Amino acid sequence: MQVRVLGCSGGWPAAGRACSGYLVSEGETRIWLDAGAGTLAELLHHVTLRDVDALWISHLHPDHCSDVGPIRNMLAYGHGRDGRSLPVLGPPGWRRWLDLAVPDSTATLAAFETRELRDRGSLRVGGLRPTPFAVSHGIATFGCRAESDRGVLAYSADSGPCRALTELARGADLFLCEAFLSSPGSGESETVMTPEQAGSIATAAGVRSLLLTHLHPGADPATAAARARTTFAGPVAVAAQGTVYAAASGAG
């Protein structure tokens, strides 16, 4: 299993960096996790919408979903999947939210197959088994545990420290974890994490490696990684846009 970073800037874009978005691939199966601002443009450097099997929206904050409107336009008006709708898995009520934000339900119906996530609900998308975990972010938010026969990826979405996040990451080969509170002077929060907290969750969950993402746009990646290493002894990296990372058993 591989993860290509389409964007990793937390809260809002930084110069040359889109917001949250990740393309998870296993064989011919591709799931797009989150569609923050700028991620559609990055995705199109690598694949087309015809190649995406499902879009997962973890929650309805703009830095994770604002490209849903342009995706809809490309599918409905630009025939980005040759008339085939794209399955979209999102939090309860996401379709109503989109209809209010972008009126024209006929176009949305043509573009998207509406599905709603539920906590620990069993799913199958091609060669991947994604499981949603409801995490702590103040609004309905679902992290994703994606499993295949060859590896496990855990994606925190946005979350404060919570038991569900540890369960989501349990034994994962790669833990893609947000650490928005990564700029100098940041305190702690119940809805987002520091690099040290991300490292603590990784340790408690027994993951193989930790990939920090969703840093504050003004944060220094090297400093964030060093902070995470104070609470996690395994490999630590910081997500970089356009880079592909392995989530496979035995990967370092």
C-alpha positions, -999 to +999 in steps of 0.1 A: +000+000+000+012+035-008+001+070+002+008+100-021+005+133-003-017+157-023-016+184+004-006+186+040-010+222+052-031+226+083-059+251+085-052+270+053-028+266+023+008+277+025+027+290-005+030+260-029+013+237-004-023+226-006-045+216+024-052+180+035-055+153+008-039+119+004-042+093-024-041+057-010-033+030-035-033-008-033-028-024-067-054-009-090-075+004-061-073+041-051-091+060-023-087+097-020-087+108+016-099+144+021-101+170-006-088+202+010-081+234-010-057+227-039-057+189-037-076+184-070-050+202-089-022+181-073-041+149-079-044+156-116-006+157-119-006+120-111-040+104-120-074+113-134-107+111-116-114+080-137-087+063-117-102+071-082-125+045-067-139+065-038-135+099-021-134+099+017-143+132+035-133+130+071-152+161+082-167+193+069-140+219+078-129+237+046-093+226+048-105+190+043-134+194+019-134+227+000-124+210-033-156+189-033-174+216-053-148+217-081-147+179-082-185+180-086-182+205-114-155+184-132-176+153-130-210+168-138-200+193-165-165+181-176-174+144-177-143+136-156-154+099-152-172+095-185-206+098-169-198+074-140-206+088-106-179+089-079-187+072-045-182+098-018-181+086+018-185+115+043-200+124+077-237+122+082-254+151+064-225+159+040-248+158+010-272+183+025-242+205+034-231+204-003-266+211-016-268+242+006-233+254-004-235+246-041-272+245-053-280+222-083-288+189-069-292+174-104-256+180-111-245+167-077-266+135-082-249+130-116-215+135-101-216+117-067-229+084-052-238+095-017-226+074+012-224+082+049-197+071+073-206+055+107-183+046+135-165+012+130-188+005+100-173-022+078-165-011+042-148-025+011-133-006-018-116-029-043-085-043-026-088-020+004-108-024+037-113+011+051-129+014+085-141+048+099-133+057+135-152+087+151-125+109+166-125+140+188-126+172+168-157+191+179-178+181+149-185+147+133-151+136+122-139+101+110-103+089+109-096+060+085-080+027+091-072+012+057-062-024+056-050-047+028-034-081+027+000-063+027-003-034+051-022-011+074-025+027+071-040+047+099-051+083+092-061+104+121-080+131+102-081+160+127-084+149+163-074+156+198-060+128+219-087+101+225-090+064+230-106+060+195-074+074+179-052+049+197-076+021+186-076+034+150-038+033+149-033+000+167-004-019+151-005+002+119+025+001+095+021+038+089+003+063+111-005+095+092-013+118+121-022+155+123+000+178+145-015+212+139-002+226+172+033+227+159+042+264+158+061+281+186+040+289+216+011+266+207-006+251+238-027+220+239-063+214+228-090+188+229-095+189+191-061+190+176-026+178+187+010+187+193+038+166+178+045+152+212+009+141+215+010+125+181+042+106+192+025+095+224-005+081+205+019+063+181+037+047+210+005+037+228-008+021+196+025+003+187+027+016+152+058+010+130+063+045+118+048+080+122+042+105+094+032+139+108+009+160+087-015+190+090+012+211+106+005+248+112+016+266+079+042+285+098+058+255+116+093+242+110+090+205+099+124+195+113+114+209+147+080+192+146+097+158+139+122+163+167+094+171+191+076+139+181+108+118+186+107+128+223+076+106+227+080+080+199+111+059+194+103+046+159+108+063+125+093+098+122+089+119+091+069+150+081+046+147+051+057+166+020+034+173-009+039+151-039+058+125-020+048+088-018+052+068+014+049+031+020+023+016+044+034-020+042+043-048+066+079-046+074+083-010+059+107+012+077 
